[in-house]
Amino acid sequence: MVQQLPADTAKEIIYPDSDGQPMSDNTKQFRPIVTIKENLEILFANVDDVFVAGDLLWYPVEGNNKIRTAPDAMVVFGRPKGERGSYKQWEEDNIPPQVVFEILSPGNRAKKMTEKAIFYQAYGVEEYYIYDPDDIELTGLIRSGDWLEPVDEMNGQTSPRLGIRFELKEDTLEIYRPDGQKFLTSVELAQMRDRERQRAGGISRHQPRTIVIFANG
């Protein structure tokens, strides 16, 4: 007697942690990606339920590993910090990233950004920011109902979700935290810490000494 084995009706779906694409095409693109991502992590370091990531694949739909994208930086309110190989939304209380950033590069131009805007609009992103480091241009789209609507003027604009303010200078984009501190590169942060240590050391070396004399008797 030949026993017929049941057919495999539900094959396991693999959700790769990498799409094989580089994080950036050049140093001019890479620098703002890292600066934005790292400073957002600093900004929310003491908030347990805000997750910040850079170049992390986001899968919004369970059962379909073709629907995916990897924002240059993204912020998710309502999800704990921690390591992830990818962001599978159905495993994250079905909470999508609320804020995403993309940095333009020679291989990542307007057509690609338009496709991403359609994706982000469809899957619940509230704020989408696109920075062009070549032309020093910042585009912002903020959700209104079912649509991501472009912001007329981004210079001086404050992110509703993040509370950060954008300032376009002649040669760069500057971003300021709600407390007024500017987003700094890792080198600038290290230099600032060195200056603070030097100042603290100088103060301690020049503090007047207190001499206590004990009299006999």
Disulfide bonds with the S-S distance in Angstrom:
none
